[in-house]
Structures are given as structure tokens and as C-alpha cells.
């Protein structure tokens, strides 16, 4: 399989994973705002936490970026998403902030439920 095809596959998987993570974080925020905390809230929290853990373990670099660099044969940044580059560089700060907001809202709702 050619390197370009491999990079396209990485881009497809990575784009799907990022979109799913964004959806999960939006759902956590929704759950925290409405108080509708159920199984899908916990699945969403688990998925976004799993992604964050993968980034933390890999030195705050996405493992798929490392794979794309390996396939491309470089140690420089490689386009590994089907998003615009300007958007790709905003993903971590935007989703990280959303995660913090969503987790805080859910924790707040659970805190007030117990009382």
C-alpha cells in the first residue's frame, strides 16, 4: 500500500475519532446543563477521557500524528486530518476547554443531586 493511501486512511480514522470526540464532549455539556445524566453521558466521558489519556501518554502529541510522521518518513508535522490546517490546530484547546466545562457541569449536577 502506498504511503499516500496510508496517510489517507490515517486522516479518515483520525477525522472520525476527532468528530466523535467533539460529539461526546457536546453531549457531556448537554447532560451537565440539563441534568439528564445517564449511560451515554458516562460513555461520552469515558471516550473523551480515553482520548485525553492517549495524548498525555504520548507527550501531548496525538498517536495518530506520530503514525502519520512515521508513514511520511519525517519528524515534522504531517497533515493527518481532513480538516483545514487552521482548524486542526484549534482542536486540542477547544475540545480541552469543552471537556473541562462538561466534566465540571456533570460533577456540579451530581453534587447537587446527593443533597
C-alpha positions, 0 to 999 in steps of 0.5 A: 500500500502506498504511503499516500493511501496510508496517510489517507486512511490515517486522516479518515480514522483520525477525522472520525475519532476527532468528530466523535470526540467533539460529539461526546464532549457536546453531549457531556455539556448537554447532560451537565446543563440539563441534568439528564445524566445517564449511560451515554453521558458516562460513555461520552466521558469515558471516550473523551477521557480515553482520548485525553489519556492517549495524548498525555501518554504520548507527550501531548502529541496525538498517536495518530500524528506520530503514525502519520510522521512515521508513514511520511518518513519525517519528524515534522508535522504531517497533515493527518486530518481532513480538516483545514490546517487552521482548524486542526490546530484549534482542536486540542484547546477547544475540545480541552476547554469543552471537556473541562466545562462538561466534566465540571457541569456533570460533577456540579449536577451530581453534587447537587443531586446527593443533597 
